[in-house]
């Protein structure tokens, strides 16, 4: 439980860091700093060893390199949750897993209903399927101690499954022009890490060193480099022999990386990818097919998919309502799931390279995420305010005092 509380605290604080980074990107992109901002992101950075070289603009080093660390952390979290956490039993995973699936299918369907007739835009169907856990939890934490722990756990678990779905989407739909030899080298490196796990290697350095080679091989092979982070994470041992949790290589890496990812990697990604010209934030621009499909998918698709699947699971007795929650709270969380931001921008960058389309992606993601966040916060704030007033009235009746509204009328 302490690990969960630490996770929730870091993620909620990371939401603020992401917000500041996104605002900084928008300011830089719409001020005299714009030439410097563009020059920074297009600066070529090269790393070479002999004839093997990787040369990319800084933007792609962030998206392919730093984000591989983010996906590595996601992989660690998923493995730990599956082995001993919230995903370790069928009873625990059924409700959030089905909710996450609904929250991916419905937004994609809405996007395709709007853009399915345009072959150049169909590729963006996966953009509104994502949920940004840092932003969503950050807004939930703003509501204070009124939020039941079970509701936070539900949102977190839905987001974990959402991330897993994004990983599958990237692997299946954004892998191209494969180099079999380099992919074989990468898989061989993962096999070596798995062998280390089996023979009980507890030091993390060998895994990391080989992981860097695996990342480079995946990058050059045509498989998206961030998948190397997830695959490597699955080879890290949770336990070595009979050592206690404090000696866990996986937990050591997870706890060590989490603050760096939350406060450096994700803000750097947000700063590099959230810059959008404010003159694009007009009704005509936002109502174009691409941004409209993304925004509608996030705002309407997420709430329909997440809440609809949750309602069906509970209504038909397949799963139970999370402790201390009600339908209104679950609907509010469904709205918060429409905050796509980080992963939506990431998938958008994979789907479209054209600058005009990339601008449309940013407009759709930012507007859809902003509206979803505001709606979710307003609804949940009202729900918790009413619940607090109800509890106060109950206490007044139990203590024999006059009801709250009666005292207010007498004054």
Residue pairs with C-beta under 8 A, 6 or more apart in sequence:
3 251
4 153
4 156
6 255
7 77
7 156
7 258
8 137
8 141
8 152
8 156
10 258
10 259
10 262
11 133
11 134
11 137
11 138
11 156
11 262
12 134
12 137
12 138
12 140
12 141
13 138
13 262
13 263
14 134
14 138
14 262
14 263
14 266
15 134
15 135
15 136
15 137
15 138
15 139
15 141
16 138
17 262
17 263
17 266
17 267
18 132
18 134
18 135
18 138
18 266
18 267
18 270
18 341
18 342
19 135
19 138
20 267
21 266
21 267
21 268
21 270
21 271
21 274
22 270
22 271
22 274
22 341
22 366
24 271
25 37
25 270
25 271
25 272
25 273
25 274
25 275
26 274
26 275
26 276
26 278
27 33
28 34
28 36
28 37
28 271
28 275
29 37
29 275
29 276
29 277
30 277
30 278
37 275
40 58
41 57
41 58
41 59
41 272
42 57
42 58
42 59
43 57
43 58
44 55
44 56
44 57
44 58
45 55
45 56
45 57
45 58
45 61
46 53
46 54
46 55
46 56
47 53
47 54
47 55
48 54
48 55
52 216
54 216
54 219
54 220
56 64
58 272
59 272
59 273
62 268
62 269
62 272
63 269
63 272
63 273
63 346
63 349
64 219
64 224
64 225
64 226
65 215
65 225
66 265
66 268
66 269
67 226
67 229
67 265
67 269
67 346
68 215
68 225
68 226
68 228
68 229
69 229
69 257
69 260
69 261
69 265
70 226
70 229
70 261
70 265
70 266
70 269
71 167
71 226
71 227
71 229
71 230
71 233
72 211
72 229
72 230
72 232
72 233
72 257
73 229
73 233
73 254
73 257
73 258
73 261
74 160
74 163
74 167
74 229
74 230
74 233
75 229
75 230
75 231
75 232
75 233
75 234
76 233
76 236
76 250
76 253
76 254
76 257
77 160
77 254
78 87
78 160
78 163
78 164
78 233
79 233
79 234
79 236
79 238
79 250
80 238
80 250
80 251
80 254
81 87
81 88
81 157
81 160
82 88
83 238
84 238
86 92
86 93
86 96
86 153
86 156
86 157
86 160
87 93
87 157
87 160
91 319
92 157
93 157
93 161
94 313
94 318
94 319
95 154
95 310
95 313
95 314
95 319
95 320
95 322
96 154
96 157
96 158
96 160
96 161
97 161
98 309
98 310
98 312
98 313
98 319
99 154
99 158
99 161
99 305
99 306
99 309
99 310
99 313
99 334
100 158
100 159
100 161
100 162
100 164
100 165
100 306
101 161
101 165
101 305
101 309
102 304
102 305
102 306
102 308
102 309
102 310
103 129
103 131
103 158
103 162
103 301
103 302
103 305
103 306
103 309
103 334
103 337
104 129
104 162
104 165
104 305
105 305
106 297
106 300
106 301
106 302
106 304
106 305
106 308
107 128
107 129
107 297
107 298
107 301
107 302
107 305
108 125
108 126
108 128
108 129
108 297
108 301
109 301
110 128
110 293
110 296
110 297
110 300
110 301
111 124
111 125
111 127
111 128
111 293
111 294
111 296
111 297
111 301
112 122
112 125
112 293
114 289
114 292
114 293
114 296
115 121
115 122
115 124
115 125
115 289
115 290
115 293
116 122
118 289
121 289
121 290
121 293
121 357
123 351
123 352
124 290
124 293
124 294
124 348
124 351
124 352
124 357
124 361
126 166
126 169
126 173
126 347
126 351
127 294
127 297
127 340
127 344
127 347
127 348
127 351
127 361
127 364
127 365
128 293
128 294
128 295
128 296
128 297
128 298
128 301
128 302
128 340
128 344
128 364
128 368
129 162
129 165
129 166
129 169
129 297
129 347
130 162
130 166
130 340
130 342
130 343
130 344
130 346
130 347
131 158
131 159
131 162
131 302
131 337
131 338
131 339
131 340
131 343
132 159
132 339
132 340
132 341
132 342
132 343
132 344
132 369
133 155
133 156
133 159
133 160
133 162
133 163
134 262
134 266
134 342
135 339
135 341
135 342
135 369
135 373
136 155
136 159
136 336
136 337
136 339
136 373
136 376
137 152
137 155
137 156
137 159
139 336
139 339
139 373
139 376
139 377
140 147
140 151
140 152
140 155
140 333
140 336
140 380
141 147
142 377
143 377
143 380
143 381
143 384
146 384
146 387
146 388
147 380
147 384
148 322
148 323
148 324
148 325
148 329
149 324
150 322
150 323
150 324
150 325
151 322
151 324
151 325
151 329
151 330
151 333
153 322
154 322
154 325
154 330
154 333
155 333
155 336
155 337
158 306
158 333
158 337
159 337
162 337
162 343
163 343
166 343
166 347
167 227
167 230
169 347
170 224
170 226
170 227
170 347
170 350
171 223
171 224
171 227
174 224
174 347
174 350
174 351
175 222
175 223
175 224
175 227
176 222
177 222
178 221
178 222
178 223
179 220
179 221
179 222
180 221
182 217
182 218
182 220
182 221
183 217
183 218
183 221
183 222
183 223
185 213
185 217
186 213
186 214
186 217
186 218
186 221
186 223
186 228
189 210
189 211
189 213
189 214
189 217
190 214
190 231
190 232
190 235
192 210
193 206
193 207
193 210
193 211
193 214
193 232
193 235
193 236
194 235
196 206
196 207
196 235
197 235
197 236
197 237
200 237
200 240
200 241
201 207
201 237
201 240
202 237
202 240
202 243
202 247
202 249
203 249
204 236
204 249
204 252
204 253
207 232
207 235
207 236
207 249
211 228
211 229
211 232
214 228
214 231
214 232
215 225
215 228
215 229
215 232
217 228
218 224
218 225
218 227
218 228
219 225
219 228
224 350
236 249
236 250
236 253
237 248
237 249
237 250
238 248
238 249
238 250
238 251
239 245
239 248
240 247
240 248
240 249
245 251
266 342
269 342
269 345
269 346
270 341
270 342
270 345
273 345
273 346
273 349
273 362
274 341
274 345
274 362
274 366
275 362
276 359
276 362
276 363
276 366
277 359
280 359
280 363
281 363
281 367
285 291
285 360
285 363
286 292
286 295
286 363
286 364
286 367
288 360
290 357
290 360
290 361
290 364
291 360
291 361
291 363
291 364
291 367
292 364
293 364
294 340
294 344
294 348
294 360
294 361
294 364
294 365
294 368
295 364
295 365
295 367
295 368
295 371
296 368
297 368
298 338
298 339
298 340
298 344
298 364
298 365
298 368
298 369
298 371
298 372
299 338
299 368
299 371
299 372
299 375
301 338
302 334
302 335
302 337
302 338
302 372
303 331
303 334
303 335
303 337
303 338
303 372
306 333
306 334
306 337
307 330
307 331
307 334
310 330
310 334
311 327
311 330
312 318
313 319
314 320
314 321
321 330
322 330
326 383
328 379
328 383
329 380
329 383
331 379
332 376
332 379
332 380
332 383
333 376
333 380
335 372
335 375
335 376
335 379
336 372
336 373
336 376
336 377
336 380
337 372
338 368
338 369
338 371
338 372
338 373
338 375
338 376
339 369
339 372
339 373
339 376
340 365
340 368
340 369
341 365
341 366
341 369
344 361
344 365
344 369
345 361
345 362
345 365
348 358
348 361
348 362
348 365
349 358
349 361
351 361
352 358
352 360
352 361
389 404
392 404
393 403
393 404
396 402
396 403
396 404
397 403
401 407
402 410
